[in-house]
Amino acid sequence: MNLISVEHLTKEYRVHERPPGLMASLHSVFHRKYKIARAVDDLSFSIRSGERVGFLGPNGAGKTTTLKVLSGLLHPTAGTVRVSGFDPRRREHDFLQRITLVMGQKQQLLWDLPPADTFTMNRAIYDIPKQEFDETLSELSSLLELGKLVERPTRQLSLGERMKCELVAALLHRPKVLFLDEPTIGLDVSMQAELRTFLKKYNERFEATILLTSHYMDDVTALCPRVIVIDRGHLTYDGDLTQLVHKVRPHKRIVLRMHDGKQETHDVAPSDLKATITRLLSGDPISDLTVEDPPLEEVMRDLFAERGDRVTNS
């Protein structure tokens, strides 16, 4: 069953063009010129209940715009969108009870008050029964190891501690659909790993559907078996993450670590893998050898470079 359905979604903005120069700027106050900027262009995809899907693309590809349309904050210019059977732009109460939108660069915690006060406020907003609220808060706090953090003013918390509390505030009503826009941005490596583990557990515990955007490819690799890739508002790939890696970078990467601390990498075709490993092992002494897929960052860079070449040459 498709929980999220996007069909021919288009989102356009009317943008004021202000020319350079003082006189031209003054003239534009009374005689404005506008252009149409298309953030999302005829985008279609669907997501089944319980899936964890990475939503990828370069800056300006239309990812955040799409998430805002799915959550009802923006209305589509054309096309249809359904989330859990609802039209998001109507922002019905039952729809809002089923979703949450977490943006790593936005904050809902009250700066001078402890997170516990925000949690209580959200309980009232979502009309969560007291027993259910206490159970959910206890479970989420345990998963994220919050302890006494919730009793300290938000301004005294580190970025990672605040992000943990942001997630709790966003999940207290047990949403079944999570739209996550850069949820680990600015966090250190260990905190990113903690949040990824938490999100996977939440997905499994509540059978929640996750649509995730992130510039940290470790987030995507750890959480998302499937990825949807867009560029300039267009869909460029929708499918298995591993297949995408093999499609764009079909070779394997052999990483050698020598006894003297030096490291070597060799990119080889799968058909040459066995012979190459045999040759390398017969050479200088090594302390470790691993065979890996190319990093997802390189795969995405190549994918967008190919897209740019097609656009330029068309």
Summary of the structure (lengths in Angstrom):
residues: 314
radius of gyration: 23.4
end to end distance: 37.8
largest distance: 77.2
contacts: 928
relative contact order: 0.13
helix: 43%
strand: 29%
